[in-house]
Amino acid sequence: MYVLIMQQQGFFTQLANRFSEGGVLFMSLILICLVLSFYFLISGFYLAKRNEVKSRKMIGLVSDSSLLGLVIGFLGSIIGLITAFDAIEGMNSISSGMLAGGLKVSFLTTLFGTLVFVISRIGILIYKWMYKF
């Protein structure tokens, strides 16, 4: 039944549901890292021909902000796992479905942080390929 409901929803609705499932605080921080990475990457490309020193600094900031997004994702995952295990500890019995659901939610922040990191690194590779520094 859940699969049928998810198939009927649009892509952005599913994305918003996953965002809220992963925890709004950590997912928002990772999203900020993604936006910053895009800003620094676009600034780096824009400044590449005008000011090479500032352009390289911007690309360095892309690397830093993407790494921060990855680390925040792992931190959110660890905190989510600790919270899930605390809830399991308080119960006498737990179903495998409940355990799987808790693990899924805890890994959403890791997934989003990893996607931010990979997207940013691809942008850095394109920059290095185009300007060969």
C-alpha contacts under 8 A as a table, 3 or more apart, distances in Angstrom:
res1	aa1	res2	aa2	distance
1	M	4	L	5.25
1	M	5	I	6.46
2	Y	5	I	5.15
2	Y	6	M	6.19
3	V	6	M	5.09
3	V	7	Q	6.13
4	L	7	Q	5.13
4	L	8	Q	6.41
5	I	8	Q	5.28
5	I	9	Q	6.60
6	M	9	Q	5.33
6	M	14	Q	7.14
7	Q	10	G	7.69
9	Q	13	T	6.16
9	Q	14	Q	6.56
10	G	13	T	5.23
10	G	14	Q	6.35
11	F	14	Q	5.22
11	F	15	L	6.16
12	F	15	L	4.82
12	F	16	A	6.03
13	T	16	A	5.10
13	T	17	N	6.19
14	Q	17	N	5.01
14	Q	18	R	6.21
15	L	18	R	5.17
15	L	19	F	6.10
16	A	19	F	4.93
16	A	20	S	6.28
17	N	20	S	5.28
17	N	21	E	6.07
18	R	21	E	4.91
18	R	22	G	6.10
18	R	108	L	7.34
19	F	22	G	5.39
19	F	23	G	6.82
19	F	24	V	6.64
19	F	27	M	6.30
19	F	108	L	7.97
20	S	23	G	5.33
20	S	24	V	5.33
20	S	27	M	7.84
21	E	24	V	7.66
21	E	105	V	6.13
21	E	108	L	7.78
22	G	26	F	7.53
22	G	27	M	6.42
22	G	105	V	5.50
22	G	106	S	6.64
22	G	107	F	7.72
22	G	108	L	5.20
22	G	109	T	5.70
23	G	26	F	5.86
23	G	27	M	6.00
23	G	109	T	7.82
24	V	27	M	5.20
24	V	28	S	5.71
25	L	28	S	5.28
25	L	29	L	6.33
26	F	29	L	5.11
26	F	30	I	6.24
26	F	72	I	6.84
26	F	73	G	7.02
26	F	76	G	5.92
26	F	109	T	6.88
27	M	30	I	5.10
27	M	31	L	6.10
27	M	73	G	7.74
27	M	109	T	6.18
27	M	112	F	7.47
28	S	31	L	4.92
28	S	32	I	6.17
29	L	32	I	5.08
29	L	33	C	6.40
29	L	69	G	7.41
29	L	72	I	7.45
30	I	33	C	4.99
30	I	34	L	6.33
30	I	69	G	4.85
30	I	70	L	7.73
30	I	72	I	6.61
30	I	73	G	6.87
30	I	112	F	7.22
30	I	113	G	6.06
30	I	116	V	7.57
31	L	34	L	4.95
31	L	35	V	6.25
31	L	69	G	7.86
32	I	35	V	5.08
32	I	36	L	6.09
33	C	36	L	5.07
33	C	37	S	6.02
33	C	65	S	5.46
33	C	66	S	6.29
33	C	68	L	6.98
33	C	69	G	5.36
33	C	116	V	7.59
34	L	37	S	5.04
34	L	38	F	6.26
34	L	65	S	7.54
34	L	66	S	6.86
34	L	69	G	7.20
34	L	116	V	5.61
34	L	120	S	7.84
35	V	38	F	5.16
35	V	39	Y	6.17
36	L	39	Y	4.97
36	L	40	F	6.07
36	L	62	V	7.45
36	L	65	S	6.70
37	S	40	F	5.21
37	S	41	L	5.96
37	S	61	L	7.39
37	S	62	V	4.71
37	S	63	S	7.70
37	S	65	S	5.80
37	S	66	S	6.25
37	S	120	S	6.36
38	F	41	L	5.04
38	F	42	I	6.03
38	F	62	V	7.54
38	F	120	S	7.47
39	Y	42	I	5.29
39	Y	43	S	6.08
40	F	43	S	4.99
40	F	44	G	5.96
40	F	58	M	5.17
40	F	59	I	6.54
40	F	61	L	6.43
40	F	62	V	5.58
41	L	44	G	4.96
41	L	45	F	6.28
41	L	58	M	6.62
41	L	59	I	6.06
41	L	62	V	6.05
41	L	120	S	7.94
41	L	123	G	6.92
41	L	124	I	7.51
42	I	45	F	5.17
42	I	46	Y	6.09
43	S	46	Y	4.97
43	S	47	L	6.02
43	S	55	S	7.12
43	S	58	M	6.59
44	G	47	L	5.23
44	G	48	A	5.93
44	G	54	K	7.43
44	G	55	S	4.34
44	G	56	R	6.76
44	G	57	K	7.78
44	G	58	M	5.07
44	G	59	I	5.77
45	F	48	A	5.18
45	F	55	S	6.97
45	F	127	Y	7.05
46	Y	49	K	7.33
46	Y	50	R	7.72
46	Y	55	S	7.77
47	L	50	R	5.03
47	L	51	N	5.36
47	L	52	E	6.64
47	L	54	K	6.84
47	L	55	S	5.09
48	A	51	N	6.01
48	A	52	E	5.29
48	A	55	S	5.22
48	A	56	R	7.91
48	A	131	Y	7.73
49	K	52	E	6.47
51	N	54	K	5.62
51	N	55	S	6.18
52	E	55	S	4.92
52	E	56	R	6.20
53	V	56	R	5.30
53	V	57	K	6.37
54	K	57	K	4.95
54	K	58	M	6.19
55	S	58	M	5.11
55	S	59	I	6.36
56	R	59	I	5.04
56	R	60	G	6.17
57	K	60	G	4.97
57	K	61	L	6.26
58	M	61	L	4.97
58	M	62	V	6.32
59	I	62	V	4.93
59	I	63	S	6.46
59	I	124	I	6.70
60	G	63	S	5.12
60	G	64	D	6.33
61	L	64	D	4.91
61	L	65	S	5.99
62	V	65	S	5.29
62	V	66	S	6.04
62	V	120	S	6.63
62	V	124	I	7.61
63	S	66	S	5.32
63	S	67	L	6.16
63	S	120	S	7.10
63	S	121	R	7.13
63	S	124	I	7.71
64	D	67	L	5.19
64	D	68	L	6.16
65	S	68	L	4.96
65	S	69	G	6.25
66	S	69	G	5.06
66	S	70	L	6.35
66	S	116	V	6.03
66	S	117	F	4.66
66	S	120	S	6.03
66	S	121	R	7.75
67	L	70	L	5.04
67	L	71	V	6.23
67	L	117	F	6.14
68	L	71	V	5.12
68	L	72	I	6.06
69	G	72	I	5.14
69	G	73	G	6.15
69	G	113	G	5.02
69	G	114	T	7.65
69	G	116	V	6.48
69	G	117	F	6.76
70	L	73	G	5.09
70	L	74	F	6.43
70	L	110	T	7.06
70	L	112	F	7.98
70	L	113	G	4.19
70	L	114	T	5.37
70	L	116	V	7.03
70	L	117	F	5.93
71	V	74	F	5.10
71	V	75	L	6.12
71	V	113	G	7.22
72	I	75	L	4.94
72	I	76	G	6.05
72	I	109	T	7.86
72	I	113	G	6.88
73	G	76	G	5.16
73	G	77	S	6.20
73	G	109	T	4.53
73	G	110	T	4.26
73	G	111	L	7.26
73	G	112	F	6.74
73	G	113	G	4.59
73	G	114	T	7.34
74	F	77	S	4.98
74	F	78	I	6.19
74	F	109	T	6.89
74	F	110	T	5.13
74	F	113	G	7.47
75	L	78	I	5.18
75	L	79	I	6.19
76	G	79	I	5.17
76	G	80	G	5.98
76	G	106	S	7.27
76	G	109	T	5.88
76	G	110	T	7.27
77	S	80	G	4.98
77	S	81	L	6.13
77	S	106	S	4.73
77	S	107	F	5.49
77	S	108	L	7.42
77	S	109	T	5.85
77	S	110	T	5.92
78	I	81	L	5.09
78	I	82	I	6.22
78	I	106	S	7.37
79	I	82	I	5.12
79	I	83	T	6.16
79	I	106	S	7.93
80	G	83	T	5.08
80	G	84	A	6.10
80	G	105	V	7.56
80	G	106	S	4.81
81	L	84	A	4.99
81	L	85	F	6.05
81	L	102	G	7.64
81	L	103	L	6.91
81	L	106	S	5.83
82	I	85	F	5.14
82	I	86	D	6.10
83	T	86	D	5.09
83	T	87	A	6.34
84	A	87	A	5.13
84	A	88	I	6.23
84	A	102	G	6.03
84	A	103	L	7.72
85	F	88	I	4.89
85	F	89	E	5.98
86	D	89	E	5.06
86	D	90	G	6.40
87	A	90	G	5.25
87	A	91	M	6.67
88	I	91	M	5.30
88	I	92	N	7.90
88	I	93	S	7.91
88	I	94	I	6.80
89	E	92	N	7.51
91	M	94	I	6.80
94	I	98	M	6.71
94	I	99	L	7.15
95	S	98	M	5.30
95	S	99	L	6.47
96	S	99	L	5.05
96	S	100	A	6.07
97	G	100	A	5.06
97	G	101	G	6.07
98	M	101	G	5.10
98	M	102	G	6.25
99	L	102	G	5.20
99	L	103	L	6.25
100	A	103	L	5.13
100	A	104	K	6.09
101	G	104	K	5.08
101	G	105	V	6.30
102	G	105	V	5.28
102	G	106	S	6.28
103	L	106	S	5.11
103	L	107	F	6.38
104	K	107	F	5.38
104	K	108	L	6.62
105	V	108	L	5.43
105	V	109	T	7.94
106	S	109	T	6.66
106	S	110	T	7.73
107	F	110	T	5.10
107	F	111	L	6.19
108	L	111	L	5.08
108	L	112	F	6.21
109	T	112	F	5.14
109	T	113	G	6.01
110	T	113	G	5.15
110	T	114	T	6.02
111	L	114	T	5.14
111	L	115	L	6.18
112	F	115	L	5.07
112	F	116	V	6.28
113	G	116	V	5.13
113	G	117	F	6.27
114	T	117	F	5.01
114	T	118	V	6.13
115	L	118	V	5.14
115	L	119	I	6.02
116	V	119	I	5.32
116	V	120	S	6.14
117	F	120	S	5.27
117	F	121	R	6.09
118	V	121	R	5.07
118	V	122	I	6.16
119	I	122	I	5.21
119	I	123	G	6.43
120	S	123	G	5.05
120	S	124	I	6.31
121	R	124	I	4.95
121	R	125	L	6.16
122	I	125	L	5.05
122	I	126	I	6.24
123	G	126	I	5.13
123	G	127	Y	6.21
124	I	127	Y	5.00
124	I	128	K	6.15
125	L	128	K	5.09
125	L	129	W	6.02
126	I	129	W	5.03
126	I	130	M	6.07
127	Y	130	M	5.19
127	Y	131	Y	6.05
127	Y	132	K	7.74
128	K	131	Y	5.29
128	K	132	K	4.89
128	K	133	F	6.08
129	W	132	K	5.28
